[in-house]
Amino acid sequence: MNGTSDLNSVRASYDAVAVDYARLLGAELADKPLDRAMLAAFAECVRGEARGAARAVADLGCGPGRVTAHLDGLGVRAFGIDLSPAMVAVARRTYPGLRFEVGSMAALDVADGVLGGVLAWYSTVHTPPGELPSLFEEFARVLAPGGHLLIAFKAGDERLRLEQAYGHPVELDVYRTPPELISGLLAGAGLEEVARLVRQPAGQEKSPQAFLLARKQV
């Protein structure tokens, strides 16, 4: 994000919408088979790369924990990190058997090279493209060699200002980003593209949605 003020705006906005966000999107994956397919492929890649004890997977920007729980159901040892304390509180109440922490994905309290996977499920959409390289370097830092990243984002090439969401006033910039740009920036951080999917908008979505699976070089 572009400085402390932007981080504060994102945190405050998601604190405000946390309960309604969880209520409205709790079953969203049920109607999105392609999204579930990418998550299943990610989970299989993480499990297949494991040597000995399976490494953990961090769901960065986990929100109310629904995708963290989905990954847990796919057999990976997932935990969530989110900037919003209210989102983390909802996640802890809803999924008491899973671990959720408050933190910034730009400065993770995670040791180098310990994770089997990193999930960024629409959690980079508020980050200006110019700040993505350092973010992806942080993702690569915490991944073990051979570990996988799955990133979901809004495909396009524009910035939108969001002032109302889930029945609440918010202050959020939303970036639609070209998949080719994301792939190139990931490569620059040592994360090699394995596969990508771009699908057309579904439901209330207003742009194509992109999913990119990458692997940290060994």
Buried (B, 14 or more C-beta within 10 A) or exposed (E): BEEEEBBEBBBBBBBBBBBEBBEBBEEBBEEBEBBBEBBEBBBBBBBEBBEEEBBBBBBBBBBBBBBBBBBBEBEBBBBBBBBBEBBBBBBBEBBEEBBBBBBBBBEBEBEEBBBBBBBBBBBBBBBEBEBBBEBBBBBBBBBBEBBBBBBBBBBBEEEBEBEEBBEBEBBBBBBBBBBEEBBEBBBEBBBEBBBBBEBEEEEEEEBBBBBBBBBBEE
